[in-house]
Amino acid sequence: MLEIREIIRASSQGVTVPVLCKGDDGALYWCKGDQAGLASCRNEWVCGCLAKALNLSIPKFDIAKVPWELFVAWRNLAVDVPPLIKESNPYVFASRHVEDAKDIVSVREIKDVDESDQVKIFLFDEFIRNVDRTDSNSNLLVTAAKRWYVIDHNSSYAENFDRPSFVSDHLFKNSIHGEAYRGKDAFLKQIKEVFTVDFLESVWSEMPNSWVSDDAAEAHKERILKTIHGE
């Protein structure tokens, strides 16, 4: 398991206030833990594993352990630090920092994403009920070399998912009118073949006990299972 060796700073952006850290592999990671909420961490892990299995471009990610002493030292030095961990839950979702990447902030920039990939991202978000990839909040990174990455799936599995609102707000809503959308069935079939009950059970078992041991986690899991059955 990845272990955090240095806590650097909290992000100035994002509702969940990710924290930039350095892992024992020497790489930088944006970390979400107790400050983001355990449901957010579970969503990030489950959706990240699905994105990876579908070969969507997503930054390397892991579940990392933050030594309590390291967090206490950072808290004593910094001001208004987010509650990244608790002694009872030292684990965080860690998404690798992408060098030379920036958020897509305008509709014009979505042209950097191929139309077929736009369709895949749209269908992926629809399946995981992710209502948080919009014109004003793309949760999509692009590098100078025009490589894109999907990030931030903490708002997935929305309880009151409304498809018309999802479509009207989605960053790639126009992709459903393009030629590439006609081939959507192949990707939808791939999603359903990958995201089975066994797949969910497997990725769920990889999460630390402190993330999945309460009643809220079980209710969360049941909500995710409903998407598998199309409910």
Secondary structure, DSSP 8 states (H G I E B T S, - for coil): -EEEEEEEEE-SS-TT--EEEEETTS-EEEEESTTT-HHHHHHHHHHHHHHHHTT-----EEEEE--HHHHHHHHHHSSS-----BTTB-EEEEEE--TTEEE--SGGGGGGS-HHHHHHHHHHHHHHT----BSS---EEEETT--EEE---TT-S-TT--HHHHHHHBTTGGGGGSGGGGGHHHHHHHHHHHS-HHHHHHHHHTS-HHHHSSHHHHHHHHHHHHHHTT-
